[in-house]
Amino acid sequence: MNPTRIAVAQFRAVIGTPPLTAQAPEARR
C-alpha cells in the first residue's frame, strides 16, 4: 500500500472528510 495514501486517509478521517475524497487524494491537490 502507498504510505502517502494511508497518511491522506488518516488525515481525512481526522478532519472528518467523506470517504469519497479519499479515493482520489491526488485529484484534490
mmCIF entry with sequence, helices, sheets and N, C-alpha, C, O atoms, coordinates in Angstrom:
data_MODEL
# 
_entry.id   MODEL 
# 
_entity.id                         1 
_entity.type                       polymer 
_entity.pdbx_number_of_molecules   1 
# 
_entity_poly.entity_id                      1 
_entity_poly.type                           'polypeptide(L)' 
_entity_poly.nstd_linkage                   no 
_entity_poly.nstd_monomer                   no 
_entity_poly.pdbx_seq_one_letter_code       MNPTRIAVAQFRAVIGTPPLTAQAPEARR 
_entity_poly.pdbx_seq_one_letter_code_can   MNPTRIAVAQFRAVIGTPPLTAQAPEARR 
_entity_poly.pdbx_strand_id                 A 
# 
loop_
_entity_poly_seq.entity_id 
_entity_poly_seq.num 
_entity_poly_seq.mon_id 
_entity_poly_seq.hetero 
1 1  MET n 
1 2  ASN n 
1 3  PRO n 
1 4  THR n 
1 5  ARG n 
1 6  ILE n 
1 7  ALA n 
1 8  VAL n 
1 9  ALA n 
1 10 GLN n 
1 11 PHE n 
1 12 ARG n 
1 13 ALA n 
1 14 VAL n 
1 15 ILE n 
1 16 GLY n 
1 17 THR n 
1 18 PRO n 
1 19 PRO n 
1 20 LEU n 
1 21 THR n 
1 22 ALA n 
1 23 GLN n 
1 24 ALA n 
1 25 PRO n 
1 26 GLU n 
1 27 ALA n 
1 28 ARG n 
1 29 ARG n 
# 
_struct_asym.id          A 
_struct_asym.entity_id   1 
# 
loop_
_struct_conf.conf_type_id 
_struct_conf.id 
_struct_conf.pdbx_PDB_helix_id 
_struct_conf.beg_label_comp_id 
_struct_conf.beg_label_asym_id 
_struct_conf.beg_label_seq_id 
_struct_conf.pdbx_beg_PDB_ins_code 
_struct_conf.end_label_comp_id 
_struct_conf.end_label_asym_id 
_struct_conf.end_label_seq_id 
_struct_conf.pdbx_end_PDB_ins_code 
_struct_conf.beg_auth_comp_id 
_struct_conf.beg_auth_asym_id 
_struct_conf.beg_auth_seq_id 
_struct_conf.end_auth_comp_id 
_struct_conf.end_auth_asym_id 
_struct_conf.end_auth_seq_id 
_struct_conf.pdbx_PDB_helix_class 
_struct_conf.details 
_struct_conf.pdbx_PDB_helix_length 
HELX_P HELX_P1 AA1 PRO A 3  ? ILE A 15 ? PRO A 3  ILE A 15 1 ? 13 
HELX_P HELX_P2 AA2 PRO A 19 ? ALA A 22 ? PRO A 19 ALA A 22 1 ? 4  
HELX_P HELX_P3 AA3 PRO A 25 ? ARG A 28 ? PRO A 25 ARG A 28 1 ? 4  
# 
_struct_conf_type.id          HELX_P 
_struct_conf_type.criteria    ? 
_struct_conf_type.reference   ? 
# 
loop_
_atom_site.group_PDB 
_atom_site.id 
_atom_site.type_symbol 
_atom_site.label_atom_id 
_atom_site.label_alt_id 
_atom_site.label_comp_id 
_atom_site.label_asym_id 
_atom_site.label_entity_id 
_atom_site.label_seq_id 
_atom_site.pdbx_PDB_ins_code 
_atom_site.Cartn_x 
_atom_site.Cartn_y 
_atom_site.Cartn_z 
_atom_site.occupancy 
_atom_site.B_iso_or_equiv 
_atom_site.pdbx_formal_charge 
_atom_site.auth_seq_id 
_atom_site.auth_comp_id 
_atom_site.auth_asym_id 
_atom_site.auth_atom_id 
_atom_site.pdbx_PDB_model_num 
ATOM 1   N N  . MET A 1 1  ? 0.840   -1.210 0.000  1.00 0.00 ? 1  MET A N  1 
ATOM 2   C CA . MET A 1 1  ? 0.000   0.000  0.000  1.00 0.00 ? 1  MET A CA 1 
ATOM 3   C C  . MET A 1 1  ? 0.868   1.251  0.000  1.00 0.00 ? 1  MET A C  1 
ATOM 4   O O  . MET A 1 1  ? 2.000   1.242  0.483  1.00 0.00 ? 1  MET A O  1 
ATOM 5   N N  . ASN A 1 2  ? 0.315   2.321  -0.550 1.00 0.00 ? 2  ASN A N  1 
ATOM 6   C CA . ASN A 1 2  ? 1.052   3.581  -0.589 1.00 0.00 ? 2  ASN A CA 1 
ATOM 7   C C  . ASN A 1 2  ? 1.017   4.258  0.778  1.00 0.00 ? 2  ASN A C  1 
ATOM 8   O O  . ASN A 1 2  ? -0.062  4.510  1.316  1.00 0.00 ? 2  ASN A O  1 
ATOM 9   N N  . PRO A 1 3  ? 2.184   4.554  1.343  1.00 0.00 ? 3  PRO A N  1 
ATOM 10  C CA . PRO A 1 3  ? 2.228   5.247  2.649  1.00 0.00 ? 3  PRO A CA 1 
ATOM 11  C C  . PRO A 1 3  ? 1.572   6.612  2.551  1.00 0.00 ? 3  PRO A C  1 
ATOM 12  O O  . PRO A 1 3  ? 0.980   7.100  3.514  1.00 0.00 ? 3  PRO A O  1 
ATOM 13  N N  . THR A 1 4  ? 1.684   7.231  1.363  1.00 0.00 ? 4  THR A N  1 
ATOM 14  C CA . THR A 1 4  ? 1.073   8.553  1.175  1.00 0.00 ? 4  THR A CA 1 
ATOM 15  C C  . THR A 1 4  ? -0.442  8.446  1.251  1.00 0.00 ? 4  THR A C  1 
ATOM 16  O O  . THR A 1 4  ? -1.100  9.271  1.885  1.00 0.00 ? 4  THR A O  1 
ATOM 17  N N  . ARG A 1 5  ? -0.982  7.441  0.612  1.00 0.00 ? 5  ARG A N  1 
ATOM 18  C CA . ARG A 1 5  ? -2.447  7.259  0.607  1.00 0.00 ? 5  ARG A CA 1 
ATOM 19  C C  . ARG A 1 5  ? -2.946  6.969  2.020  1.00 0.00 ? 5  ARG A C  1 
ATOM 20  O O  . ARG A 1 5  ? -4.015  7.430  2.419  1.00 0.00 ? 5  ARG A O  1 
ATOM 21  N N  . ILE A 1 6  ? -2.157  6.198  2.772  1.00 0.00 ? 6  ILE A N  1 
ATOM 22  C CA . ILE A 1 6  ? -2.547  5.884  4.151  1.00 0.00 ? 6  ILE A CA 1 
ATOM 23  C C  . ILE A 1 6  ? -2.545  7.156  4.997  1.00 0.00 ? 6  ILE A C  1 
ATOM 24  O O  . ILE A 1 6  ? -3.449  7.384  5.800  1.00 0.00 ? 6  ILE A O  1 
ATOM 25  N N  . ALA A 1 7  ? -1.516  7.978  4.804  1.00 0.00 ? 7  ALA A N  1 
ATOM 26  C CA . ALA A 1 7  ? -1.417  9.229  5.563  1.00 0.00 ? 7  ALA A CA 1 
ATOM 27  C C  . ALA A 1 7  ? -2.579  10.148 5.218  1.00 0.00 ? 7  ALA A C  1 
ATOM 28  O O  . ALA A 1 7  ? -3.163  10.786 6.094  1.00 0.00 ? 7  ALA A O  1 
ATOM 29  N N  . VAL A 1 8  ? -2.904  10.209 3.936  1.00 0.00 ? 8  VAL A N  1 
ATOM 30  C CA . VAL A 1 8  ? -4.019  11.056 3.496  1.00 0.00 ? 8  VAL A CA 1 
ATOM 31  C C  . VAL A 1 8  ? -5.329  10.538 4.063  1.00 0.00 ? 8  VAL A C  1 
ATOM 32  O O  . VAL A 1 8  ? -6.178  11.316 4.498  1.00 0.00 ? 8  VAL A O  1 
ATOM 33  N N  . ALA A 1 9  ? -5.489  9.228  4.057  1.00 0.00 ? 9  ALA A N  1 
ATOM 34  C CA . ALA A 1 9  ? -6.723  8.633  4.576  1.00 0.00 ? 9  ALA A CA 1 
ATOM 35  C C  . ALA A 1 9  ? -6.874  8.940  6.067  1.00 0.00 ? 9  ALA A C  1 
ATOM 36  O O  . ALA A 1 9  ? -7.968  9.259  6.534  1.00 0.00 ? 9  ALA A O  1 
ATOM 37  N N  . GLN A 1 10 ? -5.775  8.840  6.806  1.00 0.00 ? 10 GLN A N  1 
ATOM 38  C CA . GLN A 1 10 ? -5.822  9.134  8.235  1.00 0.00 ? 10 GLN A CA 1 
ATOM 39  C C  . GLN A 1 10 ? -6.123  10.611 8.455  1.00 0.00 ? 10 GLN A C  1 
ATOM 40  O O  . GLN A 1 10 ? -6.890  10.970 9.348  1.00 0.00 ? 10 GLN A O  1 
ATOM 41  N N  . PHE A 1 11 ? -5.513  11.464 7.636  1.00 0.00 ? 11 PHE A N  1 
ATOM 42  C CA . PHE A 1 11 ? -5.723  12.904 7.774  1.00 0.00 ? 11 PHE A CA 1 
ATOM 43  C C  . PHE A 1 11 ? -7.176  13.258 7.497  1.00 0.00 ? 11 PHE A C  1 
ATOM 44  O O  . PHE A 1 11 ? -7.785  14.041 8.225  1.00 0.00 ? 11 PHE A O  1 
ATOM 45  N N  . ARG A 1 12 ? -7.729  12.668 6.427  1.00 0.00 ? 12 ARG A N  1 
ATOM 46  C CA . ARG A 1 12 ? -9.125  12.956 6.080  1.00 0.00 ? 12 ARG A CA 1 
ATOM 47  C C  . ARG A 1 12 ? -10.059 12.412 7.163  1.00 0.00 ? 12 ARG A C  1 
ATOM 48  O O  . ARG A 1 12 ? -11.096 13.011 7.451  1.00 0.00 ? 12 ARG A O  1 
ATOM 49  N N  . ALA A 1 13 ? -9.696  11.293 7.754  1.00 0.00 ? 13 ALA A N  1 
ATOM 50  C CA . ALA A 1 13 ? -10.536 10.712 8.805  1.00 0.00 ? 13 ALA A CA 1 
ATOM 51  C C  . ALA A 1 13 ? -10.538 11.619 10.035 1.00 0.00 ? 13 ALA A C  1 
ATOM 52  O O  . ALA A 1 13 ? -11.543 11.731 10.737 1.00 0.00 ? 13 ALA A O  1 
ATOM 53  N N  . VAL A 1 14 ? -9.400  12.262 10.282 1.00 0.00 ? 14 VAL A N  1 
ATOM 54  C CA . VAL A 1 14 ? -9.286  13.150 11.450 1.00 0.00 ? 14 VAL A CA 1 
ATOM 55  C C  . VAL A 1 14 ? -10.118 14.410 11.241 1.00 0.00 ? 14 VAL A C  1 
ATOM 56  O O  . VAL A 1 14 ? -10.826 14.844 12.149 1.00 0.00 ? 14 VAL A O  1 
ATOM 57  N N  . ILE A 1 15 ? -10.034 15.000 10.044 1.00 0.00 ? 15 ILE A N  1 
ATOM 58  C CA . ILE A 1 15 ? -10.774 16.234 9.783  1.00 0.00 ? 15 ILE A CA 1 
ATOM 59  C C  . ILE A 1 15 ? -12.236 15.931 9.506  1.00 0.00 ? 15 ILE A C  1 
ATOM 60  O O  . ILE A 1 15 ? -13.067 16.840 9.503  1.00 0.00 ? 15 ILE A O  1 
ATOM 61  N N  . GLY A 1 16 ? -12.564 14.657 9.273  1.00 0.00 ? 16 GLY A N  1 
ATOM 62  C CA . GLY A 1 16 ? -13.954 14.269 9.070  1.00 0.00 ? 16 GLY A CA 1 
ATOM 63  C C  . GLY A 1 16 ? -14.421 14.497 7.649  1.00 0.00 ? 16 GLY A C  1 
ATOM 64  O O  . GLY A 1 16 ? -15.555 14.924 7.429  1.00 0.00 ? 16 GLY A O  1 
ATOM 65  N N  . THR A 1 17 ? -13.559 14.216 6.678  1.00 0.00 ? 17 THR A N  1 
ATOM 66  C CA . THR A 1 17 ? -13.952 14.378 5.281  1.00 0.00 ? 17 THR A CA 1 
ATOM 67  C C  . THR A 1 17 ? -14.597 13.086 4.786  1.00 0.00 ? 17 THR A C  1 
ATOM 68  O O  . THR A 1 17 ? -14.185 12.000 5.194  1.00 0.00 ? 17 THR A O  1 
ATOM 69  N N  . PRO A 1 18 ? -15.598 13.182 3.914  1.00 0.00 ? 18 PRO A N  1 
ATOM 70  C CA . PRO A 1 18 ? -16.239 11.985 3.373  1.00 0.00 ? 18 PRO A CA 1 
ATOM 71  C C  . PRO A 1 18 ? -15.237 11.070 2.666  1.00 0.00 ? 18 PRO A C  1 
ATOM 72  O O  . PRO A 1 18 ? -14.264 11.564 2.096  1.00 0.00 ? 18 PRO A O  1 
ATOM 73  N N  . PRO A 1 19 ? -15.449 9.751  2.688  1.00 0.00 ? 19 PRO A N  1 
ATOM 74  C CA . PRO A 1 19 ? -14.524 8.784  2.090  1.00 0.00 ? 19 PRO A CA 1 
ATOM 75  C C  . PRO A 1 19 ? -14.426 8.937  0.577  1.00 0.00 ? 19 PRO A C  1 
ATOM 76  O O  . PRO A 1 19 ? -13.502 8.410  -0.042 1.00 0.00 ? 19 PRO A O  1 
ATOM 77  N N  . LEU A 1 20 ? -15.377 9.658  -0.022 1.00 0.00 ? 20 LEU A N  1 
ATOM 78  C CA . LEU A 1 20 ? -15.357 9.829  -1.480 1.00 0.00 ? 20 LEU A CA 1 
ATOM 79  C C  . LEU A 1 20 ? -14.093 10.567 -1.906 1.00 0.00 ? 20 LEU A C  1 
ATOM 80  O O  . LEU A 1 20 ? -13.510 10.248 -2.943 1.00 0.00 ? 20 LEU A O  1 
ATOM 81  N N  . THR A 1 21 ? -13.662 11.554 -1.113 1.00 0.00 ? 21 THR A N  1 
ATOM 82  C CA . THR A 1 21 ? -12.482 12.334 -1.476 1.00 0.00 ? 21 THR A CA 1 
ATOM 83  C C  . THR A 1 21 ? -11.220 11.504 -1.280 1.00 0.00 ? 21 THR A C  1 
ATOM 84  O O  . THR A 1 21 ? -10.195 11.766 -1.909 1.00 0.00 ? 21 THR A O  1 
ATOM 85  N N  . ALA A 1 22 ? -11.295 10.501 -0.403 1.00 0.00 ? 22 ALA A N  1 
ATOM 86  C CA . ALA A 1 22 ? -10.115 9.684  -0.117 1.00 0.00 ? 22 ALA A CA 1 
ATOM 87  C C  . ALA A 1 22 ? -9.779  8.781  -1.296 1.00 0.00 ? 22 ALA A C  1 
ATOM 88  O O  . ALA A 1 22 ? -8.668  8.258  -1.383 1.00 0.00 ? 22 ALA A O  1 
ATOM 89  N N  . GLN A 1 23 ? -10.729 8.597  -2.198 1.00 0.00 ? 23 GLN A N  1 
ATOM 90  C CA . GLN A 1 23 ? -10.480 7.720  -3.342 1.00 0.00 ? 23 GLN A CA 1 
ATOM 91  C C  . GLN A 1 23 ? -9.476  8.356  -4.302 1.00 0.00 ? 23 GLN A C  1 
ATOM 92  O O  . GLN A 1 23 ? -8.715  7.647  -4.960 1.00 0.00 ? 23 GLN A O  1 
ATOM 93  N N  . ALA A 1 24 ? -9.470  9.678  -4.385 1.00 0.00 ? 24 ALA A N  1 
ATOM 94  C CA . ALA A 1 24 ? -8.548  10.359 -5.306 1.00 0.00 ? 24 ALA A CA 1 
ATOM 95  C C  . ALA A 1 24 ? -7.917  11.566 -4.617 1.00 0.00 ? 24 ALA A C  1 
ATOM 96  O O  . ALA A 1 24 ? -8.264  12.710 -4.913 1.00 0.00 ? 24 ALA A O  1 
ATOM 97  N N  . PRO A 1 25 ? -6.981  11.304 -3.689 1.00 0.00 ? 25 PRO A N  1 
ATOM 98  C CA . PRO A 1 25 ? -6.320  12.404 -2.962 1.00 0.00 ? 25 PRO A CA 1 
ATOM 99  C C  . PRO A 1 25 ? -5.483  13.267 -3.889 1.00 0.00 ? 25 PRO A C  1 
ATOM 100 O O  . PRO A 1 25 ? -5.342  14.469 -3.662 1.00 0.00 ? 25 PRO A O  1 
ATOM 101 N N  . GLU A 1 26 ? -4.921  12.658 -4.945 1.00 0.00 ? 26 GLU A N  1 
ATOM 102 C CA . GLU A 1 26 ? -4.080  13.429 -5.873 1.00 0.00 ? 26 GLU A CA 1 
ATOM 103 C C  . GLU A 1 26 ? -4.928  14.405 -6.678 1.00 0.00 ? 26 GLU A C  1 
ATOM 104 O O  . GLU A 1 26 ? -4.457  15.478 -7.055 1.00 0.00 ? 26 GLU A O  1 
ATOM 105 N N  . ALA A 1 27 ? -6.171  14.036 -6.941 1.00 0.00 ? 27 ALA A N  1 
ATOM 106 C CA . ALA A 1 27 ? -7.040  14.890 -7.752 1.00 0.00 ? 27 ALA A CA 1 
ATOM 107 C C  . ALA A 1 27 ? -7.402  16.157 -6.982 1.00 0.00 ? 27 ALA A C  1 
ATOM 108 O O  . ALA A 1 27 ? -7.561  17.224 -7.576 1.00 0.00 ? 27 ALA A O  1 
ATOM 109 N N  . ARG A 1 28 ? -7.532  16.040 -5.661 1.00 0.00 ? 28 ARG A N  1 
ATOM 110 C CA . ARG A 1 28 ? -7.908  17.208 -4.855 1.00 0.00 ? 28 ARG A CA 1 
ATOM 111 C C  . ARG A 1 28 ? -6.758  18.178 -4.756 1.00 0.00 ? 28 ARG A C  1 
ATOM 112 O O  . ARG A 1 28 ? -6.966  19.378 -4.572 1.00 0.00 ? 28 ARG A O  1 
ATOM 113 N N  . ARG A 1 29 ? -5.523  17.661 -4.878 1.00 0.00 ? 29 ARG A N  1 
ATOM 114 C CA . ARG A 1 29 ? -4.374  18.547 -4.804 1.00 0.00 ? 29 ARG A CA 1 
ATOM 115 C C  . ARG A 1 29 ? -4.242  19.293 -6.113 1.00 0.00 ? 29 ARG A C  1 
ATOM 116 O O  . ARG A 1 29 ? -3.329  20.104 -6.272 1.00 0.00 ? 29 ARG A O  1 
# 
